[in-house]
Amino acid sequence: MKILVTGGGTTEYIDDVRVLTNISTGALAARIAYKLEDKGHDITYVCAKSSVRPQFTEAKNDDRIKTVTDVASLFTVMKEWVPHHDVVIHAMAVSDFGFKRNGSVKLKSNSPESFIDHMRQNIVVNPKIISHIKEWNPGCVLVGFKFEVGKKLEDLIAIATESFRKNKCDVVIANDKEMMKAAHEHVALAIQDSCVTTLNGKEDISNWLVNYVGSL
């Protein structure tokens, strides 16, 4: 199957030297992409320039990996490539907010008030990439990811289930930073309709997804 995997995090420029980004490294997505490629699937990997990249078994990395920076560039790449894939595994951490850019600017470092005022005047809400995937390719299988902090288990399930329904996902992989810290492991929940499966560690998560794709 042709599978598109996204990983890492987007970067939004506040001014010409400062950015808004997140803590996602893309390590889990890279592992998923590598394992799927090892099973013979045709992979396209969309990631940030600084993200961990899969060590594909064949030496043709350049034509499989599409790099993006901000949400606008991610939107353009996804709109082009999603229609050509059977499965989309959207693990990328996408910035909720960006900033209007009207020419080059460097904000003063000694004026918190003007810095905050600039951000307040220029902040914009980014489009939700996941909400467009089934519009671009209604027939694809969509795996979404939901990352939260400090949620109770039942609340995490409820949030992930809402994303499952709203974005027409086939699976949502949900995890919570505090739960992972407590477990000292990358624990997650795989949510399908009324079925919830607990996964323990990146290896377990990636293996579960490989098996899921193999069952399609």
Summary of the structure (lengths in Angstrom):
residues: 216
radius of gyration: 18.0
end to end distance: 9.6
largest distance: 57.3
contacts: 671
relative contact order: 0.16
helix: 38%
strand: 27%
